């Protein structure tokens, strides 16, 4: 799901702005491992490939990208642990 307007609520946030790929994805994976099923994590990333990498990872890992929001200087990507 990709939007430019809505922002679903996140339970926790991983701020990976300034990190290069695959750093933001690795930070997200670490957080997913640490939280309970159903938790929504917001990943903040200014790495250009993060939205694509996170969506591909979520599909393969069985998690769900619920929102991708372009914040101008970074993306806010919400992932629900399933």
C-alpha positions in Angstrom: 0.0 0.0 0.0 1.4 3.3 -1.0 -0.1 6.7 -0.1 1.0 10.3 0.3 -1.7 11.4 2.7 -2.6 8.9 5.4 -0.5 7.9 8.3 -1.5 4.9 10.3 -0.5 4.8 14.0 2.8 3.1 14.8 3.6 1.4 18.1 7.4 2.0 17.7 9.7 3.9 15.4 13.1 3.1 13.9 14.8 6.2 12.8 17.3 5.1 10.1 17.7 8.5 8.4 21.3 9.0 7.3 22.0 5.2 6.9 22.7 3.8 3.5 21.0 0.6 2.2 20.8 -2.1 3.5 21.2 -0.4 6.9 17.6 0.8 7.3 16.2 -2.7 6.4 18.6 -4.4 8.8 17.5 -1.9 11.6 13.9 -2.7 10.8 14.5 -6.5 10.9 16.2 -6.2 14.3 13.1 -4.3 15.6 10.7 -6.8 14.1 12.5 -9.6 15.9 12.2 -7.7 19.2 8.5 -6.9 19.2 5.3 -8.9 19.5 3.0 -10.1 16.7 0.6 -7.3 15.6 3.0 -4.5 16.5 3.3 -1.7 13.9 6.8 -0.3 13.3 7.4 3.0 11.6 10.7 3.0 9.7 12.1 6.5 8.9 14.6 6.3 6.0 16.0 8.7 3.5 17.6 5.9 1.5 16.1 5.9 -2.0 15.7 2.1 -2.2 14.2 1.5 1.3 10.5 1.5 0.2 11.2 -1.2 -2.4 13.6 -3.2 -0.2 11.1 -3.2 2.7 8.2 -4.2 0.5 10.1 -7.1 -1.0 11.4 -8.2 2.4 7.9 -8.0 4.0 6.4 -10.1 1.2 9.1 -12.8 1.6 9.0 -12.7 5.4 5.3 -12.8 5.8 4.9 -9.3 7.4 2.8 -6.5 6.0 3.7 -3.0 4.8 0.6 -1.0 5.8 1.7 2.5 4.6 4.5 4.2 2.7 4.4 8.0 3.1 6.7 10.4 1.3 7.7 13.0 3.9 9.7 15.1 1.5 13.2 14.5 2.8 12.5 10.9 3.9 10.0 8.0 3.7 7.9 6.8 6.6 7.2 3.1 6.1 4.8 1.3 8.4 5.2 -2.5 8.8 3.0 -4.8 10.9 4.6 -7.9 12.3 2.5 -10.9 11.4 
